[in-house]
Amino acid sequence: MKTSNNPQFNRYYELHCKHLRLKGLQPKTIEAYSRAIRRLGDFFNFHLDALEQEQLLDYFHALLERLSWSSVKLDLYGLKFFYVHVLNKP
């Protein structure tokens, strides 16, 4: 996984991590949700704030080819958390 040179993504990622800790989630959940955002950022060139439904559908379909269903669900939950708590979007 490459690192981001995108300052906006880095800011969003830091906010995401702060929200995860403030919600009192378990360390393994924090790790999984953080990994999900890094993986999504890597796939979408670190631009997560304007993804279309079709892009996400394609991403999660491709992810299911490589990972178990439980891993894909964690990524989905991590993205939902990111959208609700960081981007303030439903």
TORMAR-674275 format. One record per residue: residue number from 1; x, y, z of N, C-alpha, C in turn. Coordinates in nm, 2 decimals, decimal comma, always signed. Last residue first. Layout:
TORBA     k   n_east   n_north     n_up   ca_east   ca_north    ca_up   c_east   c_north     c_up
TORBA   NUM        X         Y        Z         X          Y        Z        X         Y        Z
...
//
This chain:
TORBA     k   n_east   n_north     n_up   ca_east   ca_north    ca_up   c_east   c_north     c_up
TORBA    90    -2,47     +1,10    +0,49     -2,54      +0,98    +0,52    -2,48     +0,86    +0,45
TORBA    89    -2,19     +1,29    +0,60     -2,28      +1,25    +0,49    -2,35     +1,12    +0,53
TORBA    88    -1,96     +1,38    +0,74     -2,10      +1,42    +0,78    -2,20     +1,40    +0,67
TORBA    87    -1,71     +1,29    +0,71     -1,76      +1,37    +0,60    -1,90     +1,43    +0,63
TORBA    86    -1,68     +1,16    +0,96     -1,58      +1,25    +0,91    -1,63     +1,35    +0,80
TORBA    85    -1,91     +1,01    +1,02     -1,84      +1,09    +1,13    -1,74     +1,19    +1,08
TORBA    84    -2,01     +0,90    +0,78     -2,10      +0,96    +0,88    -2,03     +1,06    +0,97
TORBA    83    -1,79     +0,81    +0,64     -1,88      +0,90    +0,57    -1,97     +0,97    +0,68
TORBA    82    -1,66     +0,64    +0,83     -1,59      +0,76    +0,77    -1,69     +0,86    +0,71
TORBA    81    -1,86     +0,45    +0,86     -1,82      +0,53    +0,98    -1,75     +0,65    +0,93
TORBA    80    -1,86     +0,34    +0,60     -1,98      +0,40    +0,66    -1,95     +0,49    +0,77
TORBA    79    -1,60     +0,23    +0,60     -1,64      +0,34    +0,51    -1,76     +0,41    +0,55
TORBA    78    -1,63     +0,04    +0,79     -1,53      +0,14    +0,81    -1,56     +0,26    +0,72
TORBA    77    -1,82     -0,13    +0,67     -1,85      -0,06    +0,80    -1,75     +0,06    +0,83
TORBA    76    -1,67     -0,22    +0,46     -1,79      -0,14    +0,43    -1,83     -0,06    +0,56
TORBA    75    -1,46     -0,35    +0,59     -1,43      -0,24    +0,50    -1,55     -0,15    +0,48
TORBA    74    -1,62     -0,55    +0,71     -1,54      -0,46    +0,79    -1,50     -0,33    +0,71
TORBA    73    -1,70     -0,69    +0,48     -1,80      -0,62    +0,57    -1,73     -0,52    +0,66
TORBA    72    -1,46     -0,79    +0,39     -1,53      -0,70    +0,31    -1,63     -0,62    +0,39
TORBA    71    -1,41     -0,97    +0,60     -1,32      -0,86    +0,58    -1,39     -0,75    +0,49
TORBA    70    -1,63     -1,15    +0,56     -1,62      -1,07    +0,69    -1,52     -0,96    +0,68
TORBA    69    -1,58     -1,26    +0,31     -1,69      -1,18    +0,33    -1,68     -1,09    +0,46
TORBA    68    -1,22     -1,24    +0,23     -1,34      -1,31    +0,29    -1,45     -1,21    +0,30
TORBA    67    -1,08     -1,11    -0,08     -1,09      -1,12    +0,07    -1,22     -1,20    +0,11
TORBA    66    -1,10     -1,11    -0,36     -0,97      -1,13    -0,29    -0,98     -1,16    -0,14
TORBA    65    -1,36     -1,07    -0,44     -1,28      -1,17    -0,51    -1,15     -1,21    -0,44
TORBA    64    -1,43     -0,85    -0,29     -1,48      -0,98    -0,25    -1,42     -1,10    -0,32
TORBA    63    -1,32     -0,65    -0,43     -1,26      -0,68    -0,30    -1,31     -0,82    -0,26
TORBA    62    -1,49     -0,63    -0,64     -1,35      -0,67    -0,67    -1,29     -0,72    -0,54
TORBA    61    -1,71     -0,53    -0,50     -1,72      -0,66    -0,58    -1,59     -0,71    -0,60
TORBA    60    -1,62     -0,29    -0,40     -1,65      -0,40    -0,31    -1,67     -0,53    -0,38
TORBA    59    -1,58     -0,15    -0,65     -1,47      -0,18    -0,56    -1,50     -0,29    -0,46
TORBA    58    -1,84     -0,15    -0,77     -1,73      -0,22    -0,83    -1,61     -0,25    -0,74
TORBA    57    -1,97     +0,00    -0,57     -2,01      -0,13    -0,60    -1,90     -0,21    -0,67
TORBA    56    -1,82     +0,24    -0,58     -1,82      +0,16    -0,46    -1,86     +0,02    -0,49
TORBA    55    -1,90     +0,33    -0,84     -1,76      +0,31    -0,81    -1,74     +0,22    -0,68
TORBA    54    -2,17     +0,35    -0,80     -2,12      +0,25    -0,90    -1,97     +0,22    -0,87
TORBA    53    -2,19     +0,57    -0,63     -2,24      +0,44    -0,59    -2,18     +0,33    -0,67
TORBA    52    -1,89     +0,77    -0,62     -2,02      +0,74    -0,67    -2,06     +0,60    -0,63
TORBA    51    -1,71     +0,98    -0,40     -1,73      +0,85    -0,47    -1,87     +0,83    -0,51
TORBA    50    -1,59     +1,21    -0,28     -1,69      +1,22    -0,39    -1,71     +1,09    -0,47
TORBA    49    -1,39     +1,16    -0,09     -1,51      +1,24    -0,05    -1,61     +1,26    -0,16
TORBA    48    -1,16     +1,02    -0,15     -1,28      +0,95    -0,10    -1,40     +1,03    -0,07
TORBA    47    -0,88     +0,99    -0,30     -1,00      +1,09    -0,31    -1,12     +1,01    -0,27
TORBA    46    -0,66     +0,82    -0,32     -0,68      +0,90    -0,20    -0,78     +1,01    -0,22
TORBA    45    -0,70     +0,65    -0,54     -0,60      +0,76    -0,55    -0,62     +0,86    -0,44
TORBA    44    -0,87     +0,44    -0,47     -0,93      +0,55    -0,54    -0,83     +0,68    -0,54
TORBA    43    -0,69     +0,26    -0,34     -0,76      +0,22    -0,46    -0,81     +0,34    -0,54
TORBA    42    -0,60     +0,40    -0,12     -0,51      +0,35    -0,22    -0,57     +0,32    -0,35
TORBA    41    -0,85     +0,44    +0,01     -0,77      +0,56    -0,04    -0,67     +0,51    -0,14
TORBA    40    -0,91     +0,18    +0,08     -1,00      +0,26    -0,02    -0,92     +0,37    -0,07
TORBA    39    -0,70     +0,13    +0,25     -0,72      +0,05    +0,14    -0,80     +0,12    +0,03
TORBA    38    -0,75     +0,32    +0,45     -0,62      +0,32    +0,38    -0,63     +0,24    +0,25
TORBA    37    -1,00     +0,24    +0,54     -0,99      +0,37    +0,47    -0,85     +0,38    +0,40
TORBA    36    -0,94     -0,02    +0,64     -1,04      +0,00    +0,53    -1,02     +0,13    +0,46
TORBA    35    -0,77     +0,05    +0,85     -0,71      -0,03    +0,73    -0,81     -0,01    +0,61
TORBA    34    -0,96     +0,16    +1,02     -0,85      +0,24    +0,97    -0,79     +0,18    +0,84
TORBA    33    -1,11     -0,06    +1,08     -1,18      +0,05    +1,01    -1,07     +0,14    +0,95
TORBA    32    -0,92     -0,23    +1,20     -0,99      -0,27    +1,08    -1,05     -0,16    +1,01
TORBA    31    -0,84     -0,07    +1,43     -0,74      -0,12    +1,33    -0,81     -0,16    +1,20
TORBA    30    -1,09     -0,05    +1,56     -1,02      +0,07    +1,51    -0,92     +0,03    +1,41
TORBA    29    -1,13     -0,32    +1,62     -1,22      -0,25    +1,53    -1,16     -0,12    +1,48
TORBA    28    -0,92     -0,36    +1,79     -0,92      -0,44    +1,67    -1,02     -0,38    +1,57
TORBA    27    -0,98     -0,18    +2,01     -0,86      -0,17    +1,93    -0,86     -0,24    +1,79
TORBA    26    -1,33     -0,09    +2,01     -1,22      -0,18    +2,05    -1,10     -0,16    +1,96
TORBA    25    -1,44     +0,25    +2,05     -1,44      +0,12    +1,98    -1,32     +0,04    +2,03
TORBA    24    -1,49     +0,51    +2,15     -1,47      +0,40    +2,24    -1,47     +0,26    +2,18
TORBA    23    -1,51     +0,73    +2,00     -1,64      +0,65    +2,01    -1,62     +0,53    +2,10
TORBA    22    -1,25     +0,82    +2,00     -1,35      +0,89    +2,08    -1,48     +0,81    +2,10
TORBA    21    -1,14     +0,65    +1,81     -1,09      +0,65    +1,95    -1,20     +0,71    +2,04
TORBA    20    -1,27     +0,74    +1,58     -1,28      +0,60    +1,62    -1,24     +0,58    +1,77
TORBA    19    -1,20     +1,01    +1,57     -1,34      +0,97    +1,59    -1,35     +0,83    +1,64
TORBA    18    -0,93     +0,98    +1,51     -0,97      +1,05    +1,63    -1,12     +1,01    +1,67
TORBA    17    -0,94     +0,86    +1,26     -0,88      +0,79    +1,37    -0,92     +0,85    +1,50
TORBA    16    -1,06     +1,06    +1,11     -1,12      +0,93    +1,12    -1,07     +0,85    +1,24
TORBA    15    -0,87     +1,26    +1,12     -1,00      +1,28    +1,18    -1,07     +1,15    +1,21
TORBA    14    -0,67     +1,13    +0,97     -0,64      +1,17    +1,11    -0,78     +1,19    +1,19
TORBA    13    -0,80     +1,12    +0,72     -0,76      +1,00    +0,79    -0,73     +1,02    +0,94
TORBA    12    -0,83     +1,39    +0,66     -0,95      +1,30    +0,68    -0,91     +1,18    +0,76
TORBA    11    -0,56     +1,45    +0,63     -0,64      +1,52    +0,73    -0,76     +1,44    +0,76
TORBA    10    -0,49     +1,29    +0,42     -0,42      +1,27    +0,55    -0,50     +1,34    +0,66
TORBA     9    -0,65     +1,39    +0,22     -0,67      +1,25    +0,26    -0,61     +1,24    +0,40
TORBA     8    -0,53     +1,65    +0,20     -0,68      +1,64    +0,24    -0,70     +1,49    +0,29
TORBA     7    -0,27     +1,60    +0,11     -0,29      +1,65    +0,24    -0,44     +1,64    +0,29
TORBA     6    -0,15     +1,33    -0,04     -0,26      +1,41    -0,05    -0,29     +1,46    +0,09
TORBA     5    +0,03     +1,14    -0,05     +0,09      +1,27    -0,05    -0,02     +1,37    -0,06
TORBA     4    +0,01     +0,83    +0,12     -0,06      +0,94    +0,05    +0,02     +1,07    +0,06
TORBA     3    +0,18     +0,53    +0,04     +0,14      +0,63    +0,13    +0,09     +0,75    +0,05
TORBA     2    +0,06     +0,21    -0,09     +0,14      +0,33    -0,10    +0,10     +0,44    +0,00
TORBA     1    +0,08     -0,12    +0,00     +0,00      +0,00    +0,00    +0,09     +0,12    +0,00
//
